[in-house]
């Protein structure tokens, strides 16, 4: 791996030409591999550009000390806008999707959280200490709602509402584990019998950071039937050292806020669904801040992506709100993927511009195997290294352009009849599989008579095989949820122990199934 500053003017244009070479199958940097293109310096000699420092093949992956910028040093003056456009040019060659900054390294492609320089780790810890010490009531949600776990549990025991989410184990979790379900209200004692006869399936699985990895998986999902008649599907992918906390909390609070009277009466009933999603995302973020302070959870560089899909069975429309790089896709038999959400990555021109204008900094890293990583840091600093441009949590970069506001799209399924399906998944699926490949795999499985769950299990297997081929022992957490919008399809399931039948709340419109670990 080597590092090279890019000269002003000629260097920026030279890199663009190399990007064109990459699109034609040639090495984009000739004999060079760019470790960091942060801001282009105003002055750089040709010798510097053509004589990068190299790291011996077997040397520790940490960068040599002389390549690190000390926090006490002056930040180099930035280049012109011409150089800044390099970030956008990088995005145009279809670079591989990157993992979050907390990924454990197995091989050479991904840096683990410990690879942050010690002074950067110390800076993040200081931010968290100051947050706990000085934030006071400023982190509290601005309205009077009880978001304690006890109240969240009790909120689904009325009006025919129900709520299902992945059960987060306590303490440790074995690699490649498939999680069980939590279901509320508790009067529904036979969750799998009820869920298995409707048109949905989900797999919520931990990945693997190595043979002896016992850390908690950081993906989660939920499916909720609101008493107002709306269905809410959430997939959240956590990152950072405490990423499982914001992901699990967000899949529970997102539907809770969408169920509040203010949201239902003033927005959903007036067909202002986009406003309702923006409202909910905003309050989920505020709740994470408030709850993190109360529970002393460090979310300076821990957070989660979010994809939330809403629909009402009286309408042919779906509203999808996203922040980050989890993705939702609209599938139609015979047509494939007819719509998909946009990933929020710092390589995107509009996202990068906002980050730069708000005081963040985008860094680009190319590894020896051609993998290109793009991350967001505070300007002039070496943290936190967030690999997405929108997220929930991640307090250290919330004022630097990594926003929690969702991008909302509307999909109308009227012209597709009753056959449309929604697939939502974390980036463990999308890292090495294209939307077209995934759509074909799922729809072909269903056409061959496979159930929704069997189709997802095939997708899980295919995704893991790609991770094995590309990354060896390392595999990201993988969560995928498949829903038939008419709710008619029958889904196979593994019967929960001790369960049969179950009364309680009305389950009309339920379309859910999942695997029990």
Secondary structure, DSSP 8 states (H G I E B T S, - for coil): -EE----TTHHHHHHHHHHHHHHTTS-TTTT---S---S-BS---HHHHH--EE--TTS-SS--GGGS--TTS----B--HHHHTHHHHHHTT-------TT---SSSS---GGGS-HHHHHHHHHHHHHHHHH-GGGGS-SS-----HHHHHHTTSSTT-EEEEE---SS---TT-B--EEEESTT---HHHHHTTSSEEEEEE--BSSTT------EEEEEEE-TTSEEEEEEEEEESTTHHHHHHHHHHHHHHHHTSHHHHHHTGGGT-HHHHHHHHHHHHHHHHHHHHHHHT---SS-EE-EEEEEEETT-SEEEEEEESS-EEEEEETTTEEEEE-----TTSHHHHHHHHHTTEEEEEEE-TTS-EEEEEEETTS--EEESSSB-EE-GGGGGGT-B---EEEEEE-GGGTT--EEEEE-HHHHTTS-HHHHHHHHHHHHHTT--HHHHHHHHHHHHHHHHHHHHTT-B--EEEEEEETT----------TT-----SS--TT--------
